[in-house]
Amino acid sequence: MQRFEIIKMIGEDFLTQNIEAGEYSYVVEAGSKAKLEQCLGREVKHFKLDIRFEDEDFVILVETKQNFVEADIEQLKEYLEEERVLHSDKKIICILANTKNDKIKVWKSFIDDSHFLPDETVLDTMEHYKSLFYLNKQNDRERVLKNTYALNELLHKKDIAEVLRSQFVGTVLLHIKDLLKRLGATRIDEELKKKVNEFFELKSEKEIIAGIENTLTELLDGSDNKSKKVELLQNSVLKNQKVRALKKKDWIEIIDSILMDIYKYIDTNSSEGQDILNLFFIAFNKYTGKADKNQAFTPDHITEFMCRLTEVDCTKVVLDGTCGSASFLVQAMVKELADCRNGRTEEQAKVLQQKVKEDNIYGIEVEEKAFGLSVTNMLIHGDGNSNIKLGSCFDHKEFIKKADPNIILMNPPYNAKPIGIPASYKAEWGNAKDGKEDPTKGLVFVHYFSDVIKELNAERIRKGEQPKLVKLAVLLPLACAIGTGSLITKEKETLLEDNTLEAVFSLPGEMFYPGASVCACCMLFTLGQPHVKPDGTTRSTFFGYCKDDGFVKKKNLGRVEQFVKDDKGNFTISKWRQIEDEWLDLFERKAVVDGKSAVEKVNADDEWLCEAYMKTDYTKLTADDFQRTLNNYLSYLVKEGNVYENNGGV
């Protein structure tokens, strides 16, 4: 980008120059080189900045190069240091910009890794860069997790029922966000806390609840079925006896905790912050909000993996037909909104982001409590007009067809009651159709969505249009992959007639901890493309052994992400991110690696798990592994009563 284009974009009215060629000299500003060096306490090497902009207490420093290199960062650092000693009260944005192309690097306040802004890939306006300082927050995932536990304990002391807490904190957070916006808050600190406390001190308990209700009503303005959503949120939270029993001091204590211990450490304008916000919200509903405790809420990092697996971007329509608390939909929306910013200015991104919210995210949830959670979850992520329907996906075929999804993400109920499943899908179930649980363990939901896409494609063909391929990623219990029962085998056979089984990933055994104990796998289908090619040959399926996701169990925190050291010895590199990248890379290349992956041609009678085909990598086995296996086997034998301990031996 040329110099005149940079100036025009950021704003000519803000350009400051004090020497010829439009540059800005810190020597001239200081009065002499000697005075500048005296202020710095050292000799000056660089002092002529290419372009400087100023608007009140905001400054933007731009250094241009044909193709900048790492060494140029040190030069920009020197300009920043000079700016600080001469104008100590300024909020500063630093930019390296290429003149041969549009590549830029942007830092806020300081030039180091922690202040680098990776989302800033396109030059923008002064107003945009000023907005980066509004409501100044930082992302601190571990602190949020720890403070979430403390908040949970506080709610327990206030006698807020566990099943209610996620919905409760979500609605209170929405009210806090709305209040901060009204107050024009730019920083979360003790001064803001005092201001917020003073605001609520003037309110009665009834007025506090009425204020939350007003916030929800305004946020849902224009939403589909607004009155029903407001009614559900009222019944779930605001009319709850324990909530109405809270005293003013209780409200202020809870609000202070959410504001100062949680929201302060989540930058909701960043993709990472949106992820942490979702993590905070779902932390309260590990196993609440669903009628069946075996129906666990999907861990945030697994929803993110499945979004990457299906290549979610701002051009894709995403549907979850059993959306629960909307974790998949939120993750997809976060991905799409972030993609909207790629190569676009803030103004351009906002237009596209609004389109994403209106047209790209669809969900269905049958349980009212979980539906209320999904509405709240979408609201706290900035989408008040979400396309989420209350009801069974089997009753909303036209809604699904109207959505016309490119991607379907699902974690269907594994033990759904057969009474809620259409008769046409139970024709061969025998007595199981009147039983307590779905004998297909969730495969019937995949079958149903396959049929809907098949109908859509038939309609396209009748109109002379090309049929559409849809990616479907679903979490299912291992029984669906290894089950040899006739009903499961029949479902697998039916699915392969019209769709391709692209991949199956064996997932960690304790993935849903501390919720359900079911072991799950992730299956990826391409709907609309038969598994058997027209020439009669079978398409290959990738199998991944993904039992280690880099998470470990921690007391009071559940399963938490681990970090490894970077080159500087700091624990900043996500172990999960490395593992996830490897999973996706192996799948993309369909690479076969001993102990990690396999590629096979399978049919409905085969096992759909990596363990059945993967070769063991014996080079990684140690004597400790051998001893551990023997000990586990011995413990099993003792437990079963097959052997008895005798004088320290067996």
C-alpha positions as CSV (number, residue, x, y, z in Angstrom):
1,M,0.0,0.0,0.0
2,Q,1.4,3.4,-1.0
3,R,1.9,6.2,1.5
4,F,-0.9,8.3,0.2
5,E,-3.3,5.4,0.5
6,I,-2.3,4.8,4.1
7,I,-2.9,8.5,4.9
8,K,-6.3,8.5,3.2
9,M,-7.4,5.3,5.0
10,I,-6.4,6.4,8.5
11,G,-7.5,10.0,7.9
12,E,-5.7,13.0,6.5
13,D,-7.2,15.2,9.2
14,F,-5.1,13.3,11.8
15,L,-1.8,13.5,10.0
16,T,1.0,15.2,11.9
17,Q,4.3,16.2,10.2
18,N,7.0,18.5,11.2
19,I,9.7,18.1,8.5
20,E,9.8,17.9,4.7
21,A,8.4,14.8,2.9
22,G,5.7,14.6,5.5
23,E,7.7,12.6,8.0
24,Y,7.7,13.2,11.7
25,S,11.0,13.9,13.4
26,Y,11.4,13.3,17.2
27,V,14.5,15.4,17.1
28,V,12.5,18.4,15.9
29,E,9.8,17.6,18.5
30,A,12.4,17.5,21.3
31,G,14.2,20.6,20.1
32,S,17.5,18.9,19.3
33,K,19.1,15.5,19.1
34,A,20.9,16.2,22.4
35,K,17.6,16.9,24.2
36,L,16.0,13.8,22.7
37,E,19.0,11.6,23.8
38,Q,18.8,13.3,27.3
39,C,15.2,12.3,27.6
40,L,15.9,8.7,26.5
41,G,19.1,8.4,28.5
42,R,21.0,6.9,25.5
43,E,22.1,7.7,21.9
44,V,19.5,7.9,19.2
45,K,19.8,5.7,16.0
46,H,16.4,6.2,14.4
47,F,14.3,9.4,14.8
48,K,12.5,10.1,11.5
49,L,9.1,8.2,11.5
50,D,7.4,7.8,8.1
51,I,3.9,8.7,9.1
52,R,2.3,9.9,12.4
53,F,-1.4,10.4,13.2
54,E,-2.9,12.0,16.3
55,D,-6.4,12.5,17.5
56,E,-6.6,14.0,21.1
57,D,-4.8,11.4,23.3
58,F,-4.6,8.7,20.5
59,V,-1.5,8.3,18.3
60,I,-0.8,6.0,15.4
61,L,2.8,5.4,14.4
62,V,3.3,3.9,10.9
63,E,6.7,2.8,9.5
64,T,6.6,1.7,5.8
65,K,9.0,-0.7,4.1
66,Q,8.9,-2.3,0.7
67,N,8.9,-5.7,2.4
68,F,9.4,-5.4,6.2
69,V,11.6,-7.9,8.0
70,E,12.0,-8.7,11.7
71,A,14.8,-6.2,12.1
72,D,12.4,-3.4,11.1
73,I,10.4,-4.1,14.3
74,E,13.4,-2.9,16.4
75,Q,13.3,0.4,14.4
76,L,9.6,0.8,15.2
77,K,10.3,0.0,18.8
78,E,12.7,3.0,19.0
79,Y,10.1,5.3,17.5
80,L,7.6,4.1,20.2
81,E,10.1,4.7,22.9
82,E,10.7,8.3,21.7
83,E,7.0,8.9,21.4
84,R,6.5,7.8,25.0
85,V,9.2,10.0,26.5
86,L,7.9,13.1,24.7
87,H,4.1,12.3,24.9
88,S,3.7,10.1,28.0
89,D,-0.1,10.4,28.1
90,K,-0.9,9.0,24.7
91,K,-2.6,5.7,23.8
92,I,-0.5,4.3,20.9
93,I,-1.0,2.0,18.0
94,C,2.2,0.9,16.1
95,I,2.0,-0.3,12.5
96,L,4.6,-1.8,10.1
97,A,3.2,-1.6,6.5
98,N,4.5,-2.9,3.2
99,T,4.4,-0.7,0.2
100,K,4.8,-3.6,-2.3
101,N,1.6,-5.2,-1.0
102,D,-1.1,-4.8,1.7
103,K,0.7,-6.8,4.4
104,I,0.8,-5.1,7.8
105,K,1.6,-5.8,11.5
106,V,-0.1,-4.0,14.3
107,W,0.7,-3.7,18.0
108,K,-1.2,-2.0,20.8
109,S,0.6,0.1,23.5
110,F,3.8,-2.1,23.4
111,I,5.7,-3.9,20.7
112,D,6.0,-7.5,21.8
113,D,4.3,-10.8,21.3
114,S,1.7,-10.2,24.0
115,H,0.6,-6.9,22.5
116,F,0.6,-8.0,18.9
117,L,-2.9,-8.0,17.3
118,P,-3.1,-11.0,14.9
119,D,-6.7,-10.1,13.9
120,E,-5.5,-6.7,12.5
121,T,-4.6,-7.8,8.9
122,V,-6.0,-4.8,7.0
123,L,-5.3,-1.1,7.4
124,D,-8.3,0.7,8.9
125,T,-9.5,4.1,10.1
126,M,-8.6,6.2,13.1
127,E,-11.9,5.4,14.7
128,H,-11.3,1.7,14.4
129,Y,-7.9,1.9,16.1
130,K,-9.3,4.1,18.9
131,S,-12.0,1.5,19.5
132,L,-9.2,-1.0,20.3
133,F,-8.8,0.8,23.6
134,Y,-12.4,0.9,24.5
135,L,-13.4,-1.3,27.5
136,N,-9.8,-2.4,27.8
137,K,-9.7,-6.1,28.7
138,Q,-7.4,-9.0,28.4
139,N,-7.9,-12.7,27.8
140,D,-6.9,-14.9,30.7
141,R,-8.4,-18.4,30.2
142,E,-7.1,-20.0,33.4
143,R,-8.1,-17.1,35.6
144,V,-11.6,-17.2,34.2
145,L,-11.8,-20.9,34.9
146,K,-10.6,-20.5,38.5
147,N,-12.9,-17.6,39.1
148,T,-15.8,-19.5,37.5
149,Y,-15.4,-22.1,40.2
150,A,-15.4,-19.4,42.9
151,L,-18.5,-17.8,41.4
152,N,-20.2,-21.2,41.4
153,E,-19.4,-21.5,45.1
154,L,-20.8,-18.1,45.7
155,L,-24.1,-19.0,43.9
156,H,-24.2,-22.2,46.0
157,K,-24.0,-20.0,49.1
158,K,-26.8,-17.8,47.8
159,D,-28.9,-20.9,47.3
160,I,-29.1,-20.6,43.5
161,A,-29.8,-24.2,42.3
162,E,-27.1,-25.8,40.2
163,V,-29.5,-26.5,37.4
164,L,-30.3,-22.8,37.2
165,R,-26.8,-21.3,37.5
166,S,-25.8,-21.2,33.8
167,Q,-29.0,-19.5,32.8
168,F,-28.7,-17.1,35.7
169,V,-25.1,-16.0,35.2
170,G,-25.8,-15.6,31.5
171,T,-28.7,-13.3,32.0
172,V,-26.9,-11.3,34.6
173,L,-23.9,-10.9,32.4
174,L,-26.1,-9.6,29.6
175,H,-27.5,-7.0,31.9
176,I,-23.9,-6.0,33.0
177,K,-22.8,-5.7,29.4
178,D,-25.8,-3.5,28.6
179,L,-25.1,-1.3,31.7
180,L,-21.4,-0.8,30.8
181,K,-22.5,0.3,27.3
182,R,-24.9,2.8,28.8
183,L,-22.3,4.1,31.2
184,G,-19.8,4.5,28.3
185,A,-17.3,2.4,30.2
186,T,-13.8,2.1,28.6
187,R,-12.0,0.2,31.4
188,I,-13.0,-2.4,34.0
189,D,-11.4,-1.3,37.2
190,E,-12.2,-0.4,40.8
191,E,-13.6,3.0,39.7
192,L,-16.0,1.3,37.4
193,K,-16.9,-1.2,40.1
194,K,-17.8,1.7,42.4
195,K,-19.9,3.3,39.7
196,V,-21.8,0.0,39.1
197,N,-22.4,-0.5,42.8
198,E,-23.8,3.0,43.1
199,F,-26.1,2.3,40.3
200,F,-27.6,-0.9,41.9
201,E,-27.6,0.7,45.4
202,L,-30.3,3.0,44.2
203,K,-32.4,0.1,43.0
204,S,-34.8,-2.2,44.9
205,E,-34.6,-6.0,44.4
206,K,-37.7,-5.8,42.2
207,E,-36.2,-3.0,40.1
208,I,-33.0,-5.0,39.6
209,I,-35.0,-8.0,38.3
210,A,-37.1,-5.7,36.1
211,G,-33.9,-4.2,34.7
212,I,-32.7,-7.6,33.7
213,E,-36.0,-8.4,32.0
214,N,-35.9,-5.1,30.1
215,T,-32.4,-5.9,28.9
216,L,-33.5,-9.3,27.6
217,T,-36.6,-7.8,25.9
218,E,-34.5,-5.2,24.1
219,L,-31.8,-7.7,23.0
220,L,-34.4,-10.0,21.6
221,D,-36.2,-7.2,19.7
222,G,-36.8,-8.4,16.2
223,S,-36.0,-12.0,17.1
224,D,-38.2,-14.9,15.8
225,N,-40.7,-15.9,18.4
226,K,-39.5,-13.2,20.7
227,S,-42.4,-13.4,23.2
228,K,-41.8,-17.2,23.7
229,K,-38.1,-16.7,24.3
230,V,-38.7,-13.9,26.8
231,E,-41.3,-16.0,28.6
232,L,-38.9,-18.9,28.8
233,L,-36.1,-16.8,30.2
234,Q,-38.5,-15.3,32.7
235,N,-39.8,-18.6,33.9
236,S,-36.3,-20.2,34.0
237,V,-34.7,-17.3,35.9
238,L,-36.5,-14.2,36.8
239,K,-39.6,-15.8,38.3
240,N,-37.6,-18.4,40.2
241,Q,-38.3,-18.3,43.9
242,K,-34.6,-18.4,45.0
243,V,-33.7,-15.6,42.5
244,R,-36.6,-13.4,43.8
245,A,-35.4,-14.0,47.4
246,L,-32.0,-12.5,46.7
247,K,-31.3,-9.3,48.7
248,K,-29.7,-6.2,47.2
249,K,-26.4,-7.0,48.9
250,D,-26.5,-10.5,47.3
251,W,-27.2,-9.0,43.8
252,I,-24.3,-6.6,44.2
253,E,-21.9,-9.3,45.4
254,I,-22.8,-11.5,42.4
255,I,-22.6,-8.7,39.9
256,D,-19.2,-7.6,41.3
257,S,-17.9,-11.2,41.0
258,I,-19.1,-11.5,37.3
259,L,-17.7,-8.1,36.4
260,M,-14.4,-8.1,38.2
261,D,-13.5,-11.8,38.3
262,I,-14.9,-12.9,34.9
263,Y,-15.8,-10.3,32.4
264,K,-12.7,-8.2,33.1
265,Y,-10.6,-11.1,31.8
266,I,-12.5,-11.7,28.5
267,D,-11.9,-9.5,25.5
268,T,-15.2,-10.3,23.6
269,N,-13.9,-8.4,20.6
270,S,-11.4,-11.1,19.9
271,S,-11.9,-14.7,18.7
272,E,-10.1,-16.1,21.8
273,G,-12.3,-13.9,24.0
274,Q,-15.4,-15.3,22.4
275,D,-14.1,-18.8,23.0
276,I,-13.4,-18.1,26.7
277,L,-16.9,-16.5,27.0
278,N,-18.4,-19.8,25.8
279,L,-16.1,-21.8,28.1
280,F,-17.3,-19.7,31.0
281,F,-21.0,-20.2,30.1
282,I,-20.9,-23.9,29.6
283,A,-18.8,-24.4,32.7
284,F,-22.1,-24.2,34.7
285,N,-23.9,-26.8,32.6
286,K,-21.6,-29.7,32.4
287,Y,-24.6,-31.9,33.2
288,T,-27.5,-29.6,33.7
289,G,-30.1,-28.4,31.3
290,K,-30.7,-31.8,29.7
291,A,-33.3,-34.2,31.0
292,D,-30.9,-37.1,30.6
293,K,-27.6,-36.8,32.4
294,N,-26.0,-39.1,29.7
295,Q,-26.6,-36.3,27.2
296,A,-23.5,-34.2,28.0
297,F,-22.7,-30.8,26.6
298,T,-19.9,-30.9,24.1
299,P,-16.5,-29.6,25.3
300,D,-15.6,-26.3,23.7
301,H,-12.3,-27.6,22.1
302,I,-14.1,-30.5,20.5
303,T,-16.7,-28.2,18.9
304,E,-13.9,-26.0,17.7
305,F,-12.1,-29.1,16.2
306,M,-15.3,-30.1,14.4
307,C,-15.7,-26.6,13.0
308,R,-12.2,-26.8,11.6
309,L,-12.8,-30.3,10.3
310,T,-15.8,-29.2,8.3
311,E,-14.1,-26.0,7.2
312,V,-16.5,-23.5,8.7
313,D,-16.1,-20.0,7.2
314,C,-18.2,-16.9,6.6
315,T,-19.7,-18.4,3.4
316,K,-21.2,-21.5,5.1
317,V,-24.6,-22.0,6.5
318,V,-24.3,-24.1,9.7
319,L,-27.1,-26.1,11.3
320,D,-27.3,-28.1,14.6
321,G,-30.6,-30.0,14.8
322,T,-30.1,-30.9,18.5
323,C,-28.3,-27.8,19.6
324,G,-28.6,-28.0,23.4
325,S,-26.9,-24.9,24.8
326,A,-25.7,-23.9,21.3
327,S,-22.1,-24.7,21.8
328,F,-21.7,-25.8,18.2
329,L,-23.6,-22.8,16.9
330,V,-21.6,-20.3,19.0
331,Q,-18.3,-21.9,17.9
332,A,-19.4,-21.8,14.3
333,M,-20.5,-18.2,14.6
334,V,-17.2,-17.2,16.3
335,K,-15.3,-18.8,13.5
336,E,-17.5,-17.1,10.8
337,L,-17.3,-13.6,12.5
338,A,-13.5,-13.9,12.7
339,D,-13.4,-14.9,9.0
340,C,-15.4,-11.8,8.2
341,R,-12.5,-9.7,9.3
342,N,-9.9,-11.4,7.1
343,G,-8.9,-8.9,4.4
344,R,-11.6,-6.4,5.3
345,T,-11.9,-3.1,7.2
346,E,-14.0,-2.9,10.3
347,E,-16.9,-1.3,8.3
348,Q,-16.8,-4.0,5.7
349,A,-16.5,-6.7,8.3
350,K,-19.5,-5.4,10.2
351,V,-21.8,-5.6,7.2
352,L,-20.7,-9.2,6.5
353,Q,-20.9,-10.1,10.2
354,Q,-24.6,-9.0,10.3
355,K,-25.3,-11.2,7.3
356,V,-23.7,-14.2,9.1
357,K,-25.8,-13.6,12.2
358,E,-29.0,-13.3,10.1
359,D,-28.5,-16.0,7.5
360,N,-25.8,-18.5,8.5
361,I,-26.6,-20.0,11.9
362,Y,-29.5,-22.3,12.5
363,G,-30.5,-24.5,15.4
364,I,-33.3,-26.7,16.8
365,E,-33.7,-27.8,20.4
366,V,-36.6,-29.9,21.9
367,E,-36.1,-29.3,25.6
368,E,-37.2,-25.9,26.9
369,K,-34.5,-25.6,29.5
370,A,-31.7,-26.3,27.0
371,F,-33.5,-24.0,24.5
372,G,-33.4,-21.2,27.0
373,L,-29.6,-21.9,27.5
374,S,-29.1,-21.7,23.7
375,V,-30.9,-18.4,23.4
376,T,-28.9,-16.9,26.3
377,N,-25.6,-18.3,24.9
378,M,-26.3,-16.7,21.5
379,L,-27.2,-13.4,23.2
380,I,-24.0,-13.1,25.2
381,H,-22.1,-13.7,22.0
382,G,-23.9,-10.8,20.3
383,D,-26.6,-12.5,18.4
384,G,-30.1,-11.5,19.5
385,N,-31.9,-12.7,16.4
386,S,-30.7,-16.2,16.2
387,N,-32.5,-18.7,14.1
388,I,-33.1,-21.3,16.8
389,K,-36.4,-23.2,16.9
390,L,-38.0,-24.8,19.9
391,G,-39.2,-28.4,19.1
392,S,-38.0,-31.7,17.7
393,C,-35.9,-31.7,14.6
394,F,-38.2,-34.3,13.2
395,D,-41.0,-31.7,13.3
396,H,-39.0,-29.0,11.5
397,K,-38.2,-30.4,8.1
398,E,-39.2,-27.3,6.3
399,F,-37.1,-25.1,8.6
400,I,-34.1,-27.3,7.8
401,K,-34.8,-27.2,4.1
402,K,-35.2,-23.4,4.2
403,A,-31.9,-23.1,6.0
404,D,-30.3,-25.2,3.2
405,P,-27.1,-25.9,5.3
406,N,-23.6,-26.4,3.9
407,I,-22.5,-27.9,7.3
408,I,-24.4,-29.9,9.9
409,L,-22.8,-30.2,13.4
410,M,-24.4,-32.5,16.0
411,N,-24.2,-34.2,19.3
412,P,-27.6,-36.0,19.2
413,P,-29.1,-37.7,22.3
414,Y,-27.7,-41.2,22.5
415,N,-30.6,-42.4,24.7
416,A,-33.5,-40.6,23.0
417,K,-37.0,-41.9,23.8
418,P,-38.4,-43.8,20.8
419,I,-41.8,-42.1,21.3
420,G,-40.3,-38.9,19.9
421,I,-39.0,-40.5,16.7
422,P,-41.2,-40.8,13.6
423,A,-42.8,-44.2,12.9
424,S,-41.2,-44.4,9.5
425,Y,-37.8,-44.7,11.2
426,K,-38.9,-47.4,13.6
427,A,-40.5,-49.8,11.1
428,E,-37.8,-52.4,11.7
429,W,-37.3,-51.8,15.4
430,G,-39.6,-54.5,16.6
431,N,-40.3,-54.3,20.3
432,A,-37.6,-51.6,20.6
433,K,-39.9,-49.1,19.1
434,D,-41.9,-49.1,22.4
435,G,-38.7,-49.2,24.6
436,K,-37.1,-46.6,26.8
437,E,-34.1,-45.8,24.6
438,D,-33.2,-45.3,20.9
439,P,-31.6,-48.7,19.9
440,T,-29.5,-46.9,17.2
441,K,-27.7,-44.8,19.8
442,G,-28.2,-41.6,17.8
443,L,-27.6,-42.9,14.3
444,V,-31.3,-42.4,13.5
445,F,-30.8,-38.6,13.7
446,V,-28.0,-38.8,11.1
447,H,-30.3,-40.9,9.0
448,Y,-33.1,-38.3,9.2
449,F,-30.8,-35.4,8.2
450,S,-29.5,-37.5,5.3
451,D,-33.0,-38.0,4.1
452,V,-33.7,-34.2,4.3
453,I,-30.6,-33.4,2.2
454,K,-31.7,-36.2,-0.2
455,E,-35.1,-34.5,-0.6
456,L,-33.4,-31.1,-1.1
457,N,-31.2,-32.6,-3.8
458,A,-34.1,-34.3,-5.6
459,E,-35.8,-30.9,-5.7
460,R,-32.7,-29.3,-7.2
461,I,-32.4,-32.0,-9.9
462,R,-36.1,-31.4,-10.8
463,K,-35.3,-27.7,-11.2
464,G,-32.3,-28.5,-13.4
465,E,-29.8,-27.5,-10.7
466,Q,-26.8,-29.4,-9.5
467,P,-27.2,-31.4,-6.3
468,K,-25.4,-30.1,-3.2
469,L,-22.9,-31.9,-1.0
470,V,-23.2,-31.2,2.7
471,K,-20.7,-32.0,5.4
472,L,-22.0,-33.6,8.6
473,A,-19.8,-34.0,11.7
474,V,-21.5,-35.9,14.5
475,L,-20.5,-37.1,18.0
476,L,-21.7,-40.7,18.6
477,P,-21.0,-43.4,21.2
478,L,-18.5,-46.1,20.3
479,A,-21.4,-48.5,20.1
480,C,-22.4,-46.9,16.7
481,A,-18.9,-47.6,15.4
482,I,-18.3,-51.1,16.7
483,G,-21.9,-52.3,17.2
484,T,-22.8,-55.4,15.3
485,G,-26.5,-55.4,16.3
486,S,-28.8,-55.6,13.3
487,L,-30.4,-52.2,13.9
488,I,-27.1,-50.3,14.1
489,T,-25.8,-52.3,11.1
490,K,-28.9,-51.5,9.1
491,E,-28.6,-47.8,9.9
492,K,-24.9,-47.8,8.8
493,E,-25.9,-49.6,5.6
494,T,-28.6,-47.1,4.8
495,L,-26.3,-44.1,5.4
496,L,-23.6,-45.5,3.1
497,E,-26.1,-45.8,0.2
498,D,-26.4,-42.1,-0.1
499,N,-23.4,-40.7,1.8
500,T,-19.7,-41.1,2.2
501,L,-18.1,-41.9,5.5
502,E,-15.1,-39.6,5.2
503,A,-13.5,-40.1,8.7
504,V,-13.9,-41.4,12.2
505,F,-11.9,-40.1,15.1
506,S,-11.7,-42.0,18.4
507,L,-11.9,-39.4,21.1
508,P,-10.7,-39.3,24.7
509,G,-12.5,-41.6,27.1
510,E,-13.1,-38.9,29.7
511,M,-14.0,-36.2,27.2
512,F,-17.3,-35.3,28.9
513,Y,-15.9,-35.3,32.4
514,P,-17.3,-34.4,34.9
515,G,-20.6,-35.0,33.1
516,A,-21.5,-38.2,31.2
517,S,-19.1,-41.2,31.2
518,V,-19.9,-42.3,27.7
519,C,-17.0,-42.9,25.3
520,A,-17.6,-41.1,22.0
521,C,-16.2,-40.8,18.5
522,C,-16.6,-38.1,15.8
523,M,-17.9,-39.3,12.4
524,L,-17.6,-37.1,9.4
525,F,-19.9,-37.7,6.4
526,T,-20.4,-36.1,3.0
527,L,-24.1,-36.2,2.5
528,G,-25.2,-36.5,-1.1
529,Q,-22.2,-38.6,-2.2
530,P,-22.6,-42.4,-2.1
531,H,-19.9,-44.3,-0.3
532,V,-19.6,-46.6,-3.3
533,K,-18.4,-44.8,-6.5
534,P,-20.2,-45.2,-9.8
535,D,-17.6,-47.7,-11.0
536,G,-18.4,-50.0,-8.0
537,T,-15.3,-49.3,-6.0
538,T,-15.5,-48.2,-2.4
539,R,-14.2,-44.8,-1.2
540,S,-11.5,-44.8,1.5
541,T,-12.2,-43.7,5.1
542,F,-9.7,-42.1,7.4
543,F,-9.5,-43.3,11.0
544,G,-7.8,-41.2,13.6
545,Y,-6.7,-42.4,17.1
546,C,-7.2,-39.2,19.0
547,K,-7.4,-40.4,22.6
548,D,-5.0,-37.8,23.9
549,D,-6.2,-34.2,23.5
550,G,-3.6,-32.6,25.9
551,F,-6.2,-31.9,28.6
552,V,-5.9,-33.2,32.2
553,K,-8.3,-33.4,35.1
554,K,-7.9,-30.8,37.8
555,K,-9.8,-30.6,41.1
556,N,-12.7,-28.2,40.9
557,L,-11.8,-27.3,37.3
558,G,-12.7,-30.4,35.3
559,R,-10.5,-31.2,32.3
560,V,-8.2,-28.2,31.6
561,E,-5.9,-27.4,28.7
562,Q,-2.1,-27.8,29.2
563,F,0.6,-25.6,27.8
564,V,4.2,-26.3,26.8
565,K,7.2,-24.0,26.9
566,D,8.1,-21.7,24.0
567,D,11.6,-20.8,22.9
568,K,11.9,-18.4,25.8
569,G,10.9,-21.0,28.4
570,N,7.4,-19.6,29.0
571,F,4.4,-21.9,29.0
572,T,2.5,-20.2,26.2
573,I,2.1,-22.9,23.6
574,S,-1.2,-24.8,23.7
575,K,-0.6,-28.6,23.8
576,W,-4.1,-29.1,22.5
577,R,-3.5,-26.7,19.5
578,Q,-0.5,-28.8,18.5
579,I,-2.4,-32.0,18.8
580,E,-5.4,-30.6,16.9
581,D,-3.2,-29.4,14.1
582,E,-1.7,-32.9,13.8
583,W,-5.1,-34.6,13.7
584,L,-6.3,-32.3,11.0
585,D,-3.1,-32.6,9.0
586,L,-3.2,-36.4,9.1
587,F,-6.8,-36.3,7.9
588,E,-6.2,-33.8,5.1
589,R,-3.3,-36.0,3.8
590,K,-5.0,-39.2,4.7
591,A,-1.7,-40.2,6.1
592,V,-1.1,-43.6,7.8
593,V,1.0,-43.3,10.9
594,D,1.6,-46.2,13.3
595,G,-0.2,-45.5,16.6
596,K,-2.1,-42.6,15.2
597,S,-4.1,-43.3,12.1
598,A,-5.2,-45.7,9.4
599,V,-7.0,-45.6,6.1
600,E,-9.3,-48.4,5.1
601,K,-12.2,-49.2,2.8
602,V,-15.1,-50.2,5.0
603,N,-18.8,-51.2,4.7
604,A,-21.7,-51.4,7.2
605,D,-20.5,-54.7,8.6
606,D,-17.1,-53.5,9.5
607,E,-15.9,-51.7,12.6
608,W,-15.7,-48.0,12.2
609,L,-12.8,-47.3,14.6
610,C,-9.1,-46.7,14.2
611,E,-8.3,-49.4,16.8
612,A,-9.4,-52.1,14.4
613,Y,-6.9,-51.1,11.7
614,M,-4.1,-49.1,13.2
615,K,-0.7,-50.6,13.7
616,T,1.0,-50.2,17.1
617,D,4.1,-48.0,17.2
618,Y,6.3,-50.3,19.3
619,T,9.2,-47.9,19.3
620,K,7.4,-45.8,21.9
621,L,6.6,-48.7,24.3
622,T,8.7,-48.8,27.5
623,A,9.2,-51.2,30.4
624,D,6.9,-49.0,32.4
625,D,4.1,-49.4,29.9
626,F,4.5,-53.2,30.1
627,Q,4.5,-53.1,34.0
628,R,1.5,-50.8,34.0
629,T,-0.5,-53.2,31.8
630,L,0.4,-56.2,34.0
631,N,-0.6,-54.2,37.1
632,N,-3.9,-53.2,35.6
633,Y,-4.6,-56.8,34.5
634,L,-3.7,-58.1,37.9
635,S,-6.0,-55.6,39.6
636,Y,-8.8,-56.7,37.3
637,L,-8.3,-60.4,38.1
638,V,-8.3,-59.7,41.9
639,K,-11.4,-57.6,41.6
640,E,-13.2,-60.4,39.7
641,G,-12.1,-62.9,42.3
642,N,-10.1,-65.0,39.9
643,V,-6.9,-64.8,41.9
644,Y,-6.2,-64.1,45.6
645,E,-3.3,-62.4,47.3
646,N,-1.2,-64.7,49.4
647,N,1.8,-63.6,51.5
648,G,2.5,-60.7,49.2
649,G,2.3,-62.9,46.1
650,V,-0.3,-64.2,43.8
